[in-house]
């Protein structure tokens, strides 16, 4: 049979790969393809032959033979031993055996079988193909799309949404029920009788047969409980389309781990076979880019979409690097074996730095332009050929990295630059398409997709210095930051030569203004009105043209594209909470000439700020955005005081929804290890007493009832808000007052101007 279809899903089964395709008419095709998992051993040739002889009788290997592979670090071709598995389930036992052997190094050992199949066959999921099928066996497929093209089309998908009717911490069977939504209809299923619930869910899945199930808390709260009940009561639960029995281990809890000094919780994963399950609460990429973005990233990352939906940007960029290595016949190291070389204290002082930061002048400023390097660090890696294997290669004598002095290879292009270049190009095109799109929905989709690519590029830099990264090396990380500091200094010098004053600099962006303090007659403290609107628009247009010329000069001088983020009508750099004269680089807010607000480091950006306080501060900023200068902002005092009074009155009169008072914190340790009765500890203990077990890294949500008094009444955990009888008004008024002062302080000039 010859047909055209879209690669929807794939997974290994025994010794074959199962692939699911969807046609434009919505038809589903299940086909299989032979795929042999191959891993490799490095060592002396006699030792390799002996390894082959000893491994064969164990029954895990179909065959073994000598082959040629390129060593990642040296770039030289070496003779290796290829071991072909009989079946995928033998891989853990074989790896356990190989891990005990000495005198060998191994490669391509721990790759995901589905992704490995895609790498070797140069197949990209979520793409259209012309297929040739005989029976249920794939004969051939011809790609019809480039994985890095701008356009992305999805086949028709039968979609079902699955959620809980109450707070997600209330378990099914303990007062919570399931909600199914499809084609504009909603069905709520009670959970009082577990067997009846499982049978009803089974009927819904069988009748609707969705291609995609989008859930809220499906991975962590819904599906593990349903699966437990189905196994306990011996009931069928058709989560999959796969007709053959699939072994499934469903974990009820995720895992906690430390990352960059903080504890993180990763929920469990419940993917399906032959249909998609995407948990909105467990998918960073879905939140960032939606379904189209997931399809885009699955395609370029050569990962099954369900795996991608639950993975991190670091894992995705690693998959792209693995695909590049397999395509180039490079042996992928199993265990990273190259430690950081010894450095003296002086060497660490010189090389172990981050991005360059200029401290901003605290206070109110007008007509400030923000210019940013586009994808600065990834571009540096690409144009300077920075990769773990290109640092101090031994075959070249230059060029040298600024400050650090590392030599970069000029004979061999690194794996990291080869991986990054098409991503950088695609993101640049998507940004242009978003700007040119006339339809707001189309523009939003392009924007979401380029934003998802941004996270990959940012993470790629971080992974260069991550000790467990497959292709990481701290010296490569240091080389990137060294070039970054050098280019930001170059940009500063170009700005100053062109007559601009640099107010602030932060890693890859600069805030600048003309040296004339009041060149538009609207500076801080200016008493004269600005020029007439018709003259003002001409001045602003000339200023924008001058800034664009400046960006072009910086681009030419650094090799990295510098772009104009915008011109602020006014901008405020905020001080430290503890020292009024000490600036904080990432605390500022301002309004662009087009009225768009930008703010960083404020309470409304914090995840633990109650929604009511966040809304009040954002509304305050929105009203301030109408002001043209400091005087107009200061004159808005009575209006802003009325706004504060309105929010205060709502709190004092009890006219606030409990959910708008919820504070969210992250549990930093097991509940029983809390010694001090903080609000977070008290809320976690309430949940534990109600049978809700939380682990470090999970979020605890609560409302403050009373700051003083017995511990059991100080807070109320979010799942029990329907019983909330009071809240601590003074506590929330204090938070509200703090949020207001954070914004209005710069306009008071040290005194209340109203």
C-alpha positions as CSV (number, residue, x, y, z in Angstrom):
1,X,0.0,0.0,0.0
2,X,1.2,3.5,-0.9
3,X,0.0,6.4,1.2
4,X,0.9,9.8,2.6
5,X,0.8,10.1,6.4
6,X,2.2,12.0,9.4
7,X,4.5,10.2,11.9
8,X,2.5,10.4,15.2
9,X,4.1,8.0,17.7
10,X,6.7,5.3,18.0
11,X,8.0,2.9,20.6
12,X,10.1,-0.3,20.9
13,X,8.5,-3.7,21.3
14,X,10.5,-6.8,21.6
15,X,13.1,-6.5,18.8
16,X,11.1,-4.2,16.5
17,X,10.0,-0.6,16.4
18,X,6.2,0.2,16.3
19,X,5.3,3.3,14.4
20,X,1.9,5.0,14.3
21,X,0.9,7.3,11.4
22,X,-2.1,9.6,10.8
23,X,-3.4,10.4,7.4
24,X,-4.9,13.8,6.4
25,X,-8.3,12.1,6.6
26,X,-7.7,11.0,10.2
27,X,-7.0,7.3,9.4
28,X,-4.6,5.6,11.9
29,X,-1.9,3.3,10.6
30,X,0.1,0.9,12.8
31,X,3.3,-0.5,11.2
32,X,6.4,-2.2,12.4
33,X,10.0,-1.9,11.3
34,X,13.1,-4.0,12.2
35,X,15.6,-2.2,14.3
36,X,18.7,-3.6,15.9
37,X,20.2,-1.8,18.9
38,X,24.0,-1.5,18.4
39,X,26.5,-0.5,21.0
40,X,30.3,-0.4,20.8
41,X,33.4,-1.2,22.8
42,X,36.8,0.5,22.5
43,X,40.1,-1.3,23.4
44,X,42.9,-3.2,21.9
45,X,41.9,-5.5,19.1
46,X,42.8,-8.8,20.9
47,X,40.9,-7.6,23.9
48,X,37.8,-6.8,21.8
49,X,37.9,-10.2,20.1
50,X,38.1,-11.8,23.6
51,X,35.1,-9.7,24.8
52,X,33.1,-10.8,21.8
53,X,33.8,-14.5,22.6
54,X,32.9,-14.1,26.3
55,X,29.7,-12.1,25.7
56,X,28.2,-14.4,23.1
57,X,27.4,-17.4,25.4
58,X,25.4,-15.1,27.7
59,X,22.5,-15.0,25.1
60,X,22.1,-11.3,24.9
61,X,24.0,-10.7,21.7
62,X,22.7,-11.5,18.2
63,X,26.1,-11.0,16.7
64,X,29.3,-9.0,17.1
65,X,31.9,-7.7,14.6
66,X,34.6,-5.1,14.3
67,X,33.6,-1.7,12.9
68,X,35.1,1.8,12.5
69,X,33.9,4.8,14.6
70,X,35.2,8.3,15.1
71,X,36.5,9.1,18.6
72,X,34.7,12.2,20.0
73,X,37.7,13.8,21.7
74,X,40.4,13.2,19.1
75,X,38.4,13.1,15.9
76,X,40.3,10.0,14.7
77,X,38.8,6.9,13.3
78,X,39.3,3.8,15.5
79,X,38.5,0.1,15.3
80,X,35.7,-0.8,17.7
81,X,33.6,-3.9,18.5
82,X,30.0,-3.6,17.6
83,X,27.5,-5.7,19.8
84,X,24.0,-6.2,18.3
85,X,21.3,-6.9,20.9
86,X,18.9,-9.8,20.4
87,X,16.0,-7.8,22.0
88,X,15.7,-4.4,23.7
89,X,15.0,-5.9,27.2
90,X,18.4,-7.4,27.3
91,X,20.1,-4.0,27.3
92,X,20.0,-3.4,31.2
93,X,21.6,-6.8,31.8
94,X,24.3,-6.3,29.2
95,X,25.2,-2.8,30.5
96,X,25.4,-4.2,34.0
97,X,27.9,-6.8,32.7
98,X,29.9,-4.3,30.7
99,X,30.1,-2.0,33.7
100,X,32.2,-4.6,35.6
101,X,34.9,-4.9,32.9
102,X,38.2,-3.0,33.0
103,X,40.4,-1.9,30.1
104,X,37.5,-0.9,27.8
105,X,35.4,2.1,27.1
106,X,32.0,1.9,25.7
107,X,29.8,4.0,23.4
108,X,26.1,4.3,22.3
109,X,25.1,2.3,25.3
110,X,22.3,4.2,27.0
111,X,20.4,5.8,24.2
112,X,16.7,5.7,24.2
113,X,15.8,3.0,21.6
114,X,13.1,5.1,19.9
115,X,15.3,8.1,19.5
116,X,18.2,5.9,18.4
117,X,16.0,4.5,15.7
118,X,15.2,8.0,14.5
119,X,18.9,9.1,14.6
120,X,20.1,6.1,12.6
121,X,17.4,6.3,10.0
122,X,17.3,10.1,9.8
123,X,13.6,10.1,10.5
124,X,11.9,13.1,12.2
125,X,8.6,12.6,14.1
126,X,5.7,15.0,13.6
127,X,6.5,15.2,9.8
128,X,4.7,14.1,6.7
129,X,6.0,11.1,4.7
130,X,5.1,9.0,1.6
131,X,4.9,5.5,2.9
132,X,5.1,2.0,1.3
133,X,3.5,-0.6,3.6
134,X,3.2,-4.4,3.1
135,X,0.8,-5.9,5.6
136,X,1.8,-4.1,8.8
137,X,5.5,-3.9,7.9
138,X,7.1,-0.7,6.8
139,X,8.8,-1.1,3.4
140,X,10.0,2.5,2.9
141,X,9.3,6.1,3.7
142,X,10.2,9.3,1.9
143,X,10.2,12.6,3.9
144,X,8.1,15.4,2.5
145,X,9.3,18.1,4.9
146,X,12.5,19.6,6.2
147,X,12.6,19.4,10.0
148,X,13.9,23.0,10.2
149,X,11.3,24.6,7.9
150,X,9.1,27.5,9.0
151,X,5.8,25.9,8.3
152,X,4.3,23.2,10.5
153,X,1.0,21.4,9.8
154,X,-0.7,18.9,12.0
155,X,-3.2,16.2,11.0
156,X,-6.7,16.3,12.5
157,X,-6.5,15.1,16.1
158,X,-9.4,13.7,18.1
159,X,-8.8,15.5,21.5
160,X,-10.1,14.8,25.0
161,X,-9.3,16.9,28.1
162,X,-9.1,15.2,31.5
163,X,-9.0,17.1,34.8
164,X,-10.1,17.0,38.4
165,X,-13.2,18.8,39.7
166,X,-11.6,20.1,42.9
167,X,-8.1,20.9,44.1
168,X,-5.5,18.5,42.8
169,X,-4.2,17.6,46.2
170,X,-7.6,16.1,47.2
171,X,-7.3,12.4,46.0
172,X,-9.8,10.6,43.8
173,X,-12.1,8.7,46.0
174,X,-11.7,11.2,48.9
175,X,-14.0,14.0,47.7
176,X,-12.6,14.6,44.2
177,X,-14.1,13.5,40.8
178,X,-13.0,13.4,37.2
179,X,-14.0,15.8,34.4
180,X,-14.0,14.8,30.7
181,X,-14.3,17.6,28.1
182,X,-14.6,17.0,24.3
183,X,-16.2,18.8,21.4
184,X,-17.6,21.5,23.8
185,X,-19.2,19.0,26.1
186,X,-18.3,18.2,29.7
187,X,-18.9,15.0,31.7
188,X,-18.2,14.8,35.5
189,X,-17.7,11.3,36.9
190,X,-18.0,10.7,40.6
191,X,-15.2,8.6,42.2
192,X,-17.0,7.2,45.3
193,X,-17.0,3.7,43.8
194,X,-13.5,3.0,42.3
195,X,-14.5,0.0,40.1
196,X,-17.4,1.9,38.7
197,X,-15.2,4.8,38.0
198,X,-12.6,2.7,36.2
199,X,-15.3,1.1,34.0
200,X,-16.8,4.5,33.2
201,X,-13.4,5.8,32.2
202,X,-12.8,2.7,30.1
203,X,-16.1,3.2,28.3
204,X,-15.3,6.9,27.5
205,X,-11.9,6.0,26.1
206,X,-13.3,3.1,24.0
207,X,-16.2,5.2,22.6
208,X,-14.3,8.4,22.0
209,X,-10.9,6.8,21.1
210,X,-9.0,10.1,21.3
211,X,-5.7,10.6,19.6
212,X,-4.6,13.1,22.2
213,X,-5.5,13.4,25.9
214,X,-4.6,16.7,27.5
215,X,-4.8,16.5,31.2
216,X,-4.2,18.6,34.3
217,X,-2.3,16.5,36.9
218,X,-2.9,13.3,34.9
219,X,0.7,12.1,35.4
220,X,0.8,12.6,39.1
221,X,-2.7,12.4,40.5
222,X,-5.2,10.9,38.1
223,X,-3.7,8.1,36.0
224,X,-1.6,6.4,38.8
225,X,-4.8,6.1,40.9
226,X,-6.9,4.8,38.1
227,X,-4.2,2.3,37.2
228,X,-3.9,1.1,40.8
229,X,-7.7,0.5,40.9
230,X,-7.8,-1.2,37.6
231,X,-5.0,-3.7,38.7
232,X,-6.5,-4.2,42.1
233,X,-10.0,-5.0,40.8
234,X,-8.7,-6.7,37.6
235,X,-10.5,-4.3,35.3
236,X,-9.4,-3.3,31.8
237,X,-8.2,0.3,31.3
238,X,-7.6,1.0,27.6
239,X,-5.0,3.7,27.9
240,X,-3.2,2.5,24.8
241,X,-4.0,1.7,21.2
242,X,-1.3,-1.0,21.1
243,X,-3.1,-4.3,20.5
244,X,-0.3,-6.3,22.2
245,X,0.1,-6.3,25.9
246,X,2.6,-3.6,27.0
247,X,4.5,-3.9,30.3
248,X,3.8,-0.7,32.3
249,X,5.2,0.5,35.6
250,X,3.2,3.4,36.9
251,X,4.8,5.3,39.7
252,X,2.6,7.2,42.2
253,X,5.4,9.6,43.2
254,X,8.0,11.6,41.3
255,X,11.6,12.4,42.5
256,X,13.3,15.2,44.3
257,X,16.7,16.5,43.4
258,X,19.0,19.5,43.9
259,X,19.7,21.8,40.9
260,X,21.7,25.1,41.2
261,X,21.3,25.3,44.9
262,X,17.6,24.6,45.1
263,X,15.5,21.5,45.4
264,X,13.3,20.5,42.5
265,X,10.5,18.0,42.2
266,X,9.9,16.1,39.0
267,X,6.5,14.3,38.8
268,X,6.0,10.8,37.5
269,X,5.3,10.1,33.8
270,X,2.4,8.1,32.3
271,X,2.8,8.1,28.5
272,X,0.5,6.0,26.3
273,X,1.3,3.7,23.4
274,X,-0.4,4.6,20.1
275,X,-2.0,7.7,21.5
276,X,-0.7,10.9,23.1
277,X,-1.0,11.9,26.7
278,X,0.2,15.4,27.6
279,X,-0.1,16.7,31.1
280,X,-0.2,20.5,31.0
281,X,1.1,20.7,34.6
282,X,4.0,18.4,33.9
283,X,5.2,19.9,30.6
284,X,7.4,22.9,30.5
285,X,7.4,23.0,26.7
286,X,3.6,22.8,26.4
287,X,3.3,25.8,28.7
288,X,5.8,27.7,26.6
289,X,4.8,26.8,23.1
290,X,1.6,24.8,23.0
291,X,0.9,21.7,20.9
292,X,2.4,23.1,17.7
293,X,5.6,24.0,19.6
294,X,5.8,20.5,21.0
295,X,5.5,19.1,17.5
296,X,8.2,21.5,16.3
297,X,10.6,20.5,19.1
298,X,9.9,16.7,18.8
299,X,10.7,17.0,15.1
300,X,14.1,18.8,15.4
301,X,15.0,17.0,18.6
302,X,14.2,13.6,17.1
303,X,12.3,12.5,20.2
304,X,8.8,11.0,20.5
305,X,6.4,13.8,21.4
306,X,5.3,12.3,24.7
307,X,8.9,11.9,25.9
308,X,9.7,15.5,24.8
309,X,6.7,16.9,26.6
310,X,8.0,15.6,29.9
311,X,11.7,16.4,29.4
312,X,13.8,19.5,30.1
313,X,15.5,21.8,27.6
314,X,18.8,20.3,28.5
315,X,17.7,16.8,27.6
316,X,16.3,18.1,24.3
317,X,19.5,19.8,23.3
318,X,21.4,16.7,24.3
319,X,19.2,14.6,22.0
320,X,20.0,17.0,19.1
321,X,23.7,16.6,19.9
322,X,23.3,12.8,20.0
323,X,21.6,12.8,16.6
324,X,24.4,14.9,15.2
325,X,27.0,12.5,16.6
326,X,25.2,9.4,15.2
327,X,24.8,11.1,11.8
328,X,28.6,11.9,11.8
329,X,29.6,8.3,12.9
330,X,31.0,9.7,16.2
331,X,31.1,7.3,19.1
332,X,29.0,8.6,22.0
333,X,30.8,8.1,25.3
334,X,28.9,6.0,27.8
335,X,30.4,7.5,30.9
336,X,32.0,10.9,30.9
337,X,35.7,10.4,31.7
338,X,37.4,13.7,31.3
339,X,37.7,15.7,34.6
340,X,38.3,19.4,34.9
341,X,42.0,20.0,34.7
342,X,43.8,21.5,37.7
343,X,43.8,25.3,37.9
344,X,45.7,27.6,40.3
345,X,43.9,30.2,42.3
346,X,45.1,32.9,39.9
347,X,43.8,30.9,36.9
348,X,40.4,30.5,38.6
349,X,40.2,34.2,39.4
350,X,40.9,35.0,35.7
351,X,38.7,32.3,34.0
352,X,36.0,31.3,36.4
353,X,33.7,34.3,35.8
354,X,30.2,34.8,34.6
355,X,28.7,37.5,32.4
356,X,29.7,41.1,32.7
357,X,27.5,43.4,34.8
358,X,27.5,47.2,35.0
359,X,25.8,48.6,38.1
360,X,23.0,51.0,37.1
361,X,22.4,54.4,38.7
362,X,19.5,54.1,41.0
363,X,16.5,56.3,40.2
364,X,14.3,57.7,37.4
365,X,15.6,58.1,33.8
366,X,14.0,59.2,30.5
367,X,14.6,58.3,26.9
368,X,16.7,55.2,27.6
369,X,17.3,52.6,24.9
370,X,17.7,48.9,25.5
371,X,19.8,47.0,23.0
372,X,20.3,43.3,23.2
373,X,22.6,40.7,21.6
374,X,20.4,38.1,19.8
375,X,21.2,34.6,21.2
376,X,24.6,35.9,22.4
377,X,26.1,32.8,23.9
378,X,24.9,30.2,21.3
379,X,26.1,32.5,18.6
380,X,29.5,32.8,20.2
381,X,29.7,29.0,20.3
382,X,28.8,28.8,16.6
383,X,31.0,31.6,15.2
384,X,34.1,30.8,17.4
385,X,33.8,27.0,17.1
386,X,33.5,26.4,20.9
387,X,32.8,22.8,21.8
388,X,34.3,20.4,24.3
389,X,36.5,18.7,21.7
390,X,37.8,22.0,20.2
391,X,39.2,23.5,23.3
392,X,43.0,23.1,23.5
393,X,42.8,20.6,20.6
394,X,46.6,20.1,20.4
395,X,46.7,20.6,16.6
396,X,46.3,24.3,16.4
397,X,48.1,27.3,18.0
398,X,45.4,29.9,17.7
399,X,43.3,31.9,18.0
400,X,43.2,32.2,21.8
401,X,40.2,33.0,24.0
402,X,40.3,36.4,25.6
403,X,41.5,36.3,29.2
404,X,41.3,32.5,29.5
405,X,43.9,31.9,26.8
406,X,42.5,28.6,25.6
407,X,43.2,27.6,22.0
408,X,40.3,26.9,19.7
409,X,40.6,24.3,16.9
410,X,40.5,25.6,13.4
411,X,40.7,22.2,11.6
412,X,37.6,20.5,12.9
413,X,34.2,22.0,13.4
414,X,32.8,21.1,16.8
415,X,29.7,19.1,17.5
416,X,28.1,21.9,19.5
417,X,28.4,24.5,16.8
418,X,27.1,22.0,14.2
419,X,24.1,21.4,16.3
420,X,23.3,25.0,17.2
421,X,23.6,26.6,13.7
422,X,20.3,25.4,12.3
423,X,18.5,26.2,15.5
424,X,19.8,29.8,15.4
425,X,18.8,30.2,11.8
426,X,15.3,28.8,12.4
427,X,14.7,31.0,15.4
428,X,15.7,34.1,13.5
429,X,13.3,33.2,10.7
430,X,10.4,32.5,13.1
431,X,10.9,35.9,14.8
432,X,10.7,37.6,11.4
433,X,7.5,35.6,10.5
434,X,5.9,36.6,13.9
435,X,6.6,40.2,13.1
436,X,5.2,40.0,9.6
437,X,2.1,37.9,10.3
438,X,-1.1,39.8,9.9
439,X,-3.2,37.3,11.9
440,X,-2.6,37.7,15.6
441,X,-3.1,33.9,16.2
442,X,-0.5,33.0,13.5
443,X,1.9,35.6,15.0
444,X,1.4,34.1,18.5
445,X,2.2,30.6,17.3
446,X,5.4,31.8,15.6
447,X,6.3,33.7,18.8
448,X,5.7,30.7,21.0
449,X,7.8,28.4,18.8
450,X,10.7,30.8,18.7
451,X,10.4,31.2,22.5
452,X,10.7,27.4,22.9
453,X,13.9,27.5,20.8
454,X,15.3,30.2,23.0
455,X,15.2,27.9,26.0
456,X,17.1,25.3,24.1
457,X,19.8,27.8,23.1
458,X,20.1,29.1,26.7
459,X,20.3,25.7,28.1
460,X,22.9,24.6,25.6
461,X,25.3,27.2,27.1
462,X,24.6,26.0,30.7
463,X,25.1,22.4,29.8
464,X,28.7,23.2,28.6
465,X,29.6,23.6,32.2
466,X,27.4,20.9,33.7
467,X,29.5,18.2,35.2
468,X,27.2,15.4,34.1
469,X,26.5,16.7,30.6
470,X,27.2,14.2,27.9
471,X,29.1,16.8,25.9
472,X,30.1,19.2,28.6
473,X,33.4,20.7,29.6
474,X,34.0,23.6,32.0
475,X,36.8,25.1,29.9
476,X,34.3,25.4,27.0
477,X,31.8,27.1,29.3
478,X,34.5,29.5,30.5
479,X,35.5,30.3,26.9
480,X,32.0,31.3,26.1
481,X,31.6,33.7,29.0
482,X,35.1,35.2,28.3
483,X,34.0,36.0,24.7
484,X,30.7,37.3,26.1
485,X,32.5,39.8,28.4
486,X,34.8,40.9,25.6
487,X,31.9,41.6,23.3
488,X,29.9,43.5,25.8
489,X,32.9,45.7,26.5
490,X,33.3,46.2,22.8
491,X,29.6,47.2,22.5
492,X,30.1,49.7,25.4
493,X,33.1,51.3,23.7
494,X,31.2,51.6,20.4
495,X,28.3,53.2,22.2
496,X,30.5,55.7,24.0
497,X,32.4,56.6,20.8
498,X,29.0,57.3,19.1
499,X,28.0,59.8,21.9
500,X,25.9,57.5,24.1
501,X,26.1,57.0,27.9
502,X,25.9,53.4,29.1
503,X,23.7,53.4,32.1
504,X,23.5,49.6,32.7
505,X,24.8,46.4,31.3
506,X,23.7,42.9,32.1
507,X,25.5,39.9,30.3
508,X,24.1,40.4,26.8
509,X,22.2,43.8,26.9
510,X,22.9,47.4,27.4
511,X,20.7,50.4,28.6
512,X,22.0,53.6,27.0
513,X,21.0,57.2,26.4
514,X,22.3,60.3,24.7
515,X,24.9,62.2,26.7
516,X,22.6,65.3,26.7
517,X,20.6,64.8,29.9
518,X,17.5,66.4,28.5
519,X,17.8,66.2,24.7
520,X,14.0,65.8,24.4
521,X,13.2,68.3,27.2
522,X,11.7,65.5,29.3
523,X,14.4,64.5,31.7
524,X,14.0,64.0,35.5
525,X,13.1,67.3,37.1
526,X,12.6,69.1,33.8
527,X,10.2,72.0,34.3
528,X,9.7,72.9,30.6
529,X,7.2,70.9,28.5
530,X,8.5,68.7,25.7
531,X,8.4,69.7,22.1
532,X,5.1,69.7,20.2
533,X,3.9,66.2,19.2
534,X,4.7,66.6,15.5
535,X,8.3,67.6,16.3
536,X,8.6,65.0,19.0
537,X,7.6,62.2,16.6
538,X,10.4,63.4,14.2
539,X,12.9,63.4,17.0
540,X,12.0,60.0,18.1
541,X,12.2,58.7,14.5
542,X,15.6,60.2,14.1
543,X,16.7,58.6,17.5
544,X,15.5,55.2,16.4
545,X,17.4,55.5,13.1
546,X,20.5,56.5,15.1
547,X,20.1,53.5,17.4
548,X,19.7,51.1,14.4
549,X,22.9,52.5,12.9
550,X,24.6,51.9,16.3
551,X,23.3,48.3,16.5
552,X,24.7,47.7,13.0
553,X,28.1,49.0,14.1
554,X,28.1,46.8,17.2
555,X,27.1,43.8,15.1
556,X,30.0,44.4,12.7
557,X,32.5,44.8,15.5
558,X,31.4,41.7,17.5
559,X,30.1,39.3,15.0
560,X,26.9,38.9,17.1
561,X,23.7,40.5,16.0
562,X,22.7,43.5,18.2
563,X,19.1,44.5,18.1
564,X,17.0,47.4,19.5
565,X,14.6,46.1,22.2
566,X,13.0,49.5,22.4
567,X,13.2,53.0,23.7
568,X,11.8,53.6,27.2
569,X,9.7,56.7,27.7
570,X,11.0,56.4,31.3
571,X,12.8,53.7,33.2
572,X,13.4,53.2,37.0
573,X,16.4,51.3,38.4
574,X,15.5,50.1,41.9
575,X,17.8,49.9,44.9
576,X,18.4,47.1,47.3
577,X,15.7,46.5,50.0
578,X,18.4,47.0,52.7
579,X,20.5,49.8,51.2
580,X,18.7,52.6,49.4
581,X,21.9,53.7,47.6
582,X,22.9,50.3,46.4
583,X,21.6,49.3,43.0
584,X,20.4,45.8,42.1
585,X,21.1,44.8,38.4
586,X,17.9,42.9,37.8
587,X,15.4,45.1,39.6
588,X,13.8,47.7,37.3
589,X,10.6,48.7,35.6
590,X,9.7,51.1,32.8
591,X,7.4,51.9,29.9
592,X,8.4,51.9,26.2
593,X,7.4,54.7,23.8
594,X,4.6,52.4,22.5
595,X,3.1,52.1,26.1
596,X,4.4,48.5,26.7
597,X,5.5,47.8,30.2
598,X,8.6,45.9,31.2
599,X,9.5,45.0,34.8
600,X,11.9,42.7,36.5
601,X,12.6,41.8,40.1
602,X,9.2,43.1,41.4
603,X,6.8,41.3,43.7
604,X,4.4,40.7,40.9
605,X,7.2,38.6,39.2
606,X,7.6,36.3,42.3
607,X,5.8,33.0,42.4
608,X,5.0,33.3,46.1
609,X,3.1,36.6,45.8
610,X,-0.6,36.2,46.4
611,X,-2.7,36.8,43.2
612,X,-4.5,39.8,44.9
613,X,-1.1,41.6,45.6
614,X,0.2,40.7,42.1
615,X,-2.9,42.1,40.5
616,X,-2.7,45.3,42.5
617,X,0.9,46.0,41.6
618,X,0.3,45.2,38.0
619,X,-2.7,47.6,37.9
620,X,-0.5,50.2,39.6
621,X,2.2,49.8,36.9
622,X,-0.5,50.0,34.2
623,X,-1.7,53.4,35.4
624,X,1.8,54.7,35.8
625,X,2.5,53.7,32.2
626,X,0.2,56.6,31.1
627,X,2.6,59.1,32.6
628,X,5.0,60.9,30.2
629,X,7.6,61.9,32.9
630,X,8.3,62.1,36.6
631,X,6.0,65.1,37.2
632,X,3.0,63.4,35.6
633,X,3.7,60.2,37.5
634,X,4.0,62.2,40.8
635,X,0.7,64.0,39.9
636,X,-1.1,60.7,39.8
637,X,-0.7,60.4,43.5
638,X,-4.4,60.8,44.5
639,X,-5.5,58.4,41.8
640,X,-3.0,55.8,42.9
641,X,-3.9,56.3,46.6
642,X,-7.5,55.7,45.7
643,X,-6.5,52.4,44.0
644,X,-4.6,51.3,47.1
645,X,-7.6,52.3,49.3
646,X,-9.9,50.2,47.1
647,X,-7.8,47.1,47.5
648,X,-7.4,47.7,51.2
649,X,-11.1,48.1,51.6
650,X,-11.7,44.8,49.8
651,X,-9.4,43.1,52.2
652,X,-10.9,44.7,55.3
653,X,-14.5,44.1,54.2
654,X,-13.9,40.4,53.3
655,X,-14.7,41.0,49.6
656,X,-11.8,38.8,48.4
657,X,-11.9,35.3,46.9
658,X,-9.9,32.9,49.1
659,X,-7.9,31.7,46.0
660,X,-6.7,35.3,45.5
661,X,-4.9,35.2,48.9
662,X,-3.1,31.9,48.3
663,X,0.7,32.0,48.9
664,X,2.7,29.4,47.1
665,X,6.0,28.1,48.6
666,X,8.3,25.1,47.7
667,X,8.8,22.4,50.3
668,X,12.6,22.4,51.0
669,X,12.8,19.3,53.1
670,X,10.6,16.4,54.3
671,X,7.7,17.6,56.5
672,X,9.0,15.8,59.6
673,X,12.4,17.6,59.4
674,X,10.9,21.1,59.9
675,X,12.0,22.3,63.4
676,X,10.5,25.9,63.1
677,X,6.8,26.2,62.7
678,X,6.9,28.4,59.6
679,X,3.8,28.9,57.5
680,X,5.1,26.5,54.9
681,X,5.7,23.8,57.6
682,X,2.3,24.3,59.2
683,X,0.5,24.0,55.9
684,X,2.5,20.9,55.0
685,X,1.6,19.3,58.3
686,X,-2.0,20.0,57.8
687,X,-1.9,18.2,54.5
688,X,0.0,15.3,56.0
689,X,-2.6,15.0,58.7
690,X,-5.3,14.8,55.9
691,X,-3.4,12.0,54.2
692,X,-1.7,14.1,51.5
693,X,2.0,13.2,51.5
694,X,4.3,15.8,49.9
695,X,8.0,15.4,49.2
696,X,10.7,18.1,48.9
697,X,10.4,20.2,45.8
698,X,6.6,20.1,45.7
699,X,4.6,23.3,46.1
700,X,2.7,24.1,49.3
701,X,-0.2,26.6,49.0
702,X,-2.0,28.2,51.9
703,X,-3.8,31.3,53.2
704,X,-2.6,33.0,56.3
705,X,-5.4,33.1,58.9
706,X,-3.6,34.5,62.0
707,X,0.1,35.3,62.4
708,X,-0.3,34.9,66.2
709,X,-2.1,32.2,68.1
710,X,-2.0,28.4,68.2
711,X,-0.1,26.8,65.3
712,X,-3.1,24.8,64.1
713,X,-5.1,28.0,63.2
714,X,-2.3,30.2,61.7
715,X,-2.7,29.0,58.1
716,X,-5.2,27.0,56.0
717,X,-3.9,24.7,53.2
718,X,-5.3,25.5,49.8
719,X,-7.3,22.2,49.3
720,X,-9.5,23.2,52.3
721,X,-10.3,26.8,51.3
722,X,-14.0,26.0,51.1
723,X,-13.9,26.0,55.0
724,X,-12.0,29.3,55.3
725,X,-13.8,31.5,57.9
726,X,-11.3,34.3,58.2
727,X,-7.9,35.6,57.1
728,X,-5.3,37.9,58.6
729,X,-6.2,41.2,57.1
730,X,-3.3,43.1,58.6
731,X,-0.8,40.5,57.1
732,X,-2.2,41.0,53.6
733,X,-2.5,44.7,53.9
734,X,1.2,44.8,54.8
735,X,2.0,42.8,51.7
736,X,-0.1,45.1,49.6
737,X,1.6,48.2,51.1
738,X,5.0,46.7,50.4
739,X,4.1,46.1,46.8
740,X,2.9,49.6,46.4
741,X,5.9,51.2,48.0
742,X,8.2,49.1,45.8
743,X,6.7,50.9,42.7
744,X,5.9,54.3,44.1
745,X,9.1,54.9,46.1
746,X,11.1,56.3,43.1
747,X,8.5,59.0,42.5
748,X,8.5,60.2,46.1
749,X,12.0,61.5,45.9
750,X,12.6,60.5,49.5
751,X,9.4,62.3,50.6
752,X,5.7,61.8,50.0
753,X,5.0,64.2,47.0
754,X,1.3,63.9,47.7
